[in-house]
């Protein structure tokens, strides 16, 4: 689970194609969490997928 403060607009990856991330359909969104890219269910805050050290 990820707190809503960490998957808000300031962490949202607006263009996943630019980063070669798979598309995220609703209610999911890719967010940056430190150096990781996380796919988060925005309805529950559950982390569905993580790509570690993606932004390293």
C-alpha positions as CSV (number, residue, x, y, z in Angstrom):
1,X,0.0,0.0,0.0
2,X,1.2,3.5,-0.8
3,X,-0.1,6.6,1.0
4,X,-2.1,8.9,-1.2
5,X,0.4,11.7,-0.7
6,X,2.9,9.6,-2.8
7,X,0.7,9.0,-5.8
8,X,-0.7,12.5,-6.2
9,X,-0.2,14.8,-9.2
10,X,3.4,15.8,-8.2
11,X,4.5,12.1,-8.5
12,X,2.4,11.1,-11.4
13,X,4.2,10.1,-14.6
14,X,2.1,11.9,-17.2
15,X,3.8,10.2,-20.3
16,X,4.6,6.6,-19.6
17,X,5.4,6.0,-23.3
18,X,8.3,8.5,-23.0
19,X,9.8,6.2,-20.3
20,X,8.9,3.0,-22.2
21,X,6.5,2.0,-19.4
22,X,3.5,-0.2,-20.2
23,X,0.2,1.7,-20.5
24,X,-1.8,2.0,-17.3
25,X,-5.5,1.9,-17.7
26,X,-7.9,3.3,-15.2
27,X,-7.9,3.2,-12.2
28,X,-4.1,2.7,-12.3
29,X,-1.3,5.2,-12.7
30,X,2.4,5.1,-12.9
31,X,4.1,7.2,-10.2
32,X,7.7,8.0,-9.3
33,X,8.7,6.9,-5.8
34,X,12.3,7.9,-5.2
35,X,14.2,5.9,-7.9
36,X,11.4,3.4,-8.5
37,X,8.4,3.5,-10.9
38,X,5.3,2.1,-9.3
39,X,2.0,1.2,-10.7
40,X,-0.6,2.2,-8.2
41,X,-4.4,1.4,-8.0
42,X,-5.7,4.9,-7.3
43,X,-8.9,3.6,-5.8
44,X,-7.2,1.7,-3.0
45,X,-3.5,2.8,-3.0
46,X,-2.4,-0.8,-3.6
47,X,0.9,-1.1,-5.4
48,X,0.4,-3.4,-8.4
49,X,3.8,-3.4,-10.0
50,X,7.3,-2.0,-9.1
51,X,10.3,-1.4,-11.4
52,X,13.2,-0.8,-9.0
53,X,15.9,1.7,-9.7
54,X,14.1,2.8,-12.8
55,X,15.3,6.5,-12.5
56,X,18.8,5.7,-11.3
